[in-house]
């Protein structure tokens, strides 16, 4: 893998730009999330008009969302970009980001923001952060159901000297240990990158895949598509989310058994059921684009082998 480009770490008092880049957000959830960021010692900033915009199922027009993102990326006073929520619409912004970007900043989001995170990795080798969002995790609080995991967040965005370990809180599906570059995100969005100029290259990767609200056969279809596209051919290991709201029909196959049937024969370490992205537990923060070691014994352990940020 090429060398990743890492953003500067966050320091107490630093400004965080809160952006709505996908679907509309509720004002009370957005405010509660900003209050939590302030409680953590940061300075959340947002344009309330653009952050609360609503056009069809988007958080405002494509041009407006793209302009807000470019402004945040170029503003020297902003040290990080935290997304308000997922939904749908991030893919509309990619064609407008084809030129080289300025120096990287922390970019934190999950779900639909996978599209941007894959793009930033494949085009510019930016390290990004797959984790909680302002109006759908930070608003619930640290350690709370549907909230966020504070230790993994702070290690990801503030550590500049050492790696750290993350208890994946899952279960082994394929046992073993392997090293690779952490990549991936929301299953649907990883699949959607196929055939684009920024199609995810998963060779040698520890691949993170999670989603919500899919019928087991839909997960089967997505995994088979990725398999037939060669995306599992040389992966080092796989981390799977807990796939909430994906219950099978009566007497039907579960998502877990689908994953075991399709991914088990790969013979790589696999951890099932980690609280990443869409989860009813406190969401972990996982840096994408850094070297890591996956152990699939017990609840699963992910050792981040290098800091995700620079001083």
Buried (B, 14 or more C-beta within 10 A) or exposed (E): BEEBBBBBBBEEEBBBBBBBBBBBBBEEBBBBBBBBBEEBEBBBBBBEEBBBBEEEEBBBBBEBBBBBBBBBBEBEEBBBBBBBBBBBBBBBBBEBBEEEBEEBBBBBBBBBBBBBBBBBBBBBBBBBBBBBBBBBBBBBBBEEEBBBBBBBBBBBBBBEEEBBBBBBBBBBBBEBBBBBBBBBBBBBBBBBBBEBEBBBBBBBBBBBBBBBEBBBBBBBBBBEEBBEBEBBEEBBBBBBBBBBEBEBEEEEBBBBBBBBEBBEEBEBBBBBBBBBBBBEBBBBBBBBBBBBBBBBEEBBBBBBBBBBBEE
